[in-house]
């Protein structure tokens, strides 16, 4: 059963804390993406990776970091430098022109 | 600079009727357009796409129309069903952008019984 998984579904962050969101895919896709969605807005690109060991900043990369050590995995770290981290985070992988999404992680600040 | 615009935040349609969702874009370099459906607290689900070399693409109840001269595309859902109630996003990509997608803000579709 191929797909994209994200964990956890809900994540709570304390002030000054870094948190890492997991994204795994078994679709054998090379490219992976991280988006952020805020209420009433479209998706905004945080980081993307076209291939293992390579990634590029998207439109709103400040306060975030990523790694791409394996084809299947593209974790996103929300650092303490991200001053407004509360949002719904979506991971996607791409086949040709189409991106396919995981179920999302909602990050809340305590 | 909002390159992809969905000007209707919401749309209400009677069950069984046609739903028409609209999307406008400003960048003539976009060559591929996609529609996604999203339920609350879930990831978007890919619905249908269209290349700029076509003006229509159909998949079951869903049809996407592209008018390049007007920089406008629309998604038609016929007949509309209660399960179609969701937020619909339009997205566009350029060939020189590593397939990055530019997203509209979404239109919330409500199907009334």
Interface residues (C-beta under 8 A of the other chain):
Chain A: X4 X6 X31 X40 X41 X42 X43 X44 X45 X48 X50 X56 X58 X88 X90 X92 X94 X97 X98 X99 X100 X101 X102 X103 X104 X106
Chain B: X4 X9 X32 X34 X36 X41 X42 X43 X44 X45 X46 X49 X89 X91 X93 X98 X99 X100 X101 X103 X104 X105 X106
